[in-house]
Amino acid sequence: MKQLIEQCIPHHLIGDDNEKTKARIFVFSGVAVSLLGLIMILLYLTVVPTPTSNFIATFILFVFSLLLLVYFKKTGNLKIAANALITFGFLALNVSVIDTGGIYSMDLIWLVAFPCGAFLFVNNKSAFWWTAASISVTVIYLIIAFTAPQLLGKVQFDPIYNFVSVCLCIAIVISIIYYFVKQNQLYSLVLAQKNEKLEKAQEEMIVQNMVLQERQEEIATQNEELIQNQEEIIAQRDFIEVKNRALENRDNQISHSIRAAQVIQQAILPNAHSLQLLLGDHFIVFKPRDVVSGDFYWVSKVQGQTVLASVDCTGHGVPGAFISLIGHNLLDKVILQQKITDPATIINTLHTEIVQLLKQEAGRNNYGMDLTVCAWQHTSDGCQLLFCGAKNSFYYTLPNQSGYTILKGTRKSVGGIQPGSIHFTNQSVCLPPGSMFYIGSDGIEDQNDKKRKKLGTKKVLRILSDAAHLPTAEQKLLLENSLKQHMEGTTQRDDILLIGVRV
């Protein structure tokens, strides 16, 4: 029976416990009505005499109940199916009641089944209306019995029929009530299980809420710390901004001062007109590492001789620039005022002056310079040139000859504590017309590439000797391009000075 009932329930009601319970009761009642109709038909055909109308009504009720079960299985519309079953049963019952005596008919007892069915199948509102309909019909039969009894059929007293009817009615009502109670118990069990799950879920939610509260407290604490940190950061930022503004102002002042020093340093260097007048065909590669330079060059003509000096002072930038000013003033003093043109004497005098001026014997500072001094006088055969160098050398090339010649300078610097056993000495060379000579600092030779490899003296001299026959402007351009290519990917490490003069 249970399997039959489950098979008659539509699949879409499986997840709805309330609708599924009503569907079970409806299917159970439909099956019960069908079985009752089948039993009554068998009784009418065998042992229980009954009017033809009762038999037809019972047969139609039996067939109609089966059709409604099939309709409900396909559509799942419980409300329409239940009300149709109740309505048809109600009409069939009233036909039997009218035919068997109205108020005196034993079939009247079946009216109690319709409110029960509406209550079980549909809802309380439907049960109320079917209760009203059953009471109204009973009152109508009572009125007809007293006013027009001839409208009702003759009462037929059949003990077996009456007994069977009463027993079946009671059995159906009890079965429906029992099934309803069992379904309620099952539904209560389901509700209890759901409640238990809900209680567990509620407990889990309480635990989660406690965890969330703890996390919220932690977050609140962290927020307070973040606020404090933010305030500290803001205070530090403001402090840094003040310092930055102060540093910016200081940087602007220093930059302004350095630019002023640059103007002064450029002013003491020989101008292009003087260089052209004194040196003739020449080129100068002069590249300070910073705004101002520790390298400088000096040239003048004294007592018929041209004196040229290239100087590399200790350090670079501002310190080197200060030493360069000292060196320039001392060269003016020694050569222009004292009229000294001998290169070795010039360098020896510079050394003595710097040691005294910077108080190096007492202070033990080693500020000074490396330099080259050349003095020459033009003749019809070229020029006779005197050279003296303090750690700097003299390079020259002769016309129509390959390669170059080096006159090495003395291995001693100007200024600082120097060995007394080493003396600056002159070297003399006669250069025919068309010769080229080169002097300068070691900045260009010491410049490294991105692999920290120096350009080197040999490579510089090879470039110069290969290009010696070219015009001086092209020699300068070739040398600058070679230096630029070598420096690609790195920065300048020292001041650069190189002077080339054609005799």
Secondary structure, 3 states (H helix, E strand, C coil): CHHHHHHCCCHHHCCCHHHHHHHHHHHHHHHHHHHHHHHHHHHHHCCCCCCHHHHHHHHHHHHHHHHHHHHHHHHCCHHHHHHHHHHHHHHHHHHHHHHCCHHHCHHHHHHHHHHHHHHHHCCHHHHHHHHHHHHHHHHHHHHHHHHCHHHCCCCCCCHHHHHHHHHHHHHHHHHHHHHHHHHHHHHHHHHHHHHHHHHHHHHHHHHHHHHHHHHHHHHHHHHHHHHHHHHHHHHHHHHHHHHHHHHHHHHHHHHHHHHHHHHHHHHHCCCHHHHHHHHCCEEEEEECCCCCCCEEEEEEEECCEEEEEEEEECCCHHHHHHHHHHHHHHHHHHHHHCCCCCHHHHHHHHHHHHHHHCCHHHHCCCCCEEEEEEEEEEECCEEEEEEEEEECCEEEECCCCCCCEEECCECCCECCCCCCCCCCCCEEEEECCCCEEEEECCHHHHCECCCCCECCHHHHHHHHHHCCCCCHHHHHHHHHHHHHHHHCCCCCCCCEEEEEEEC
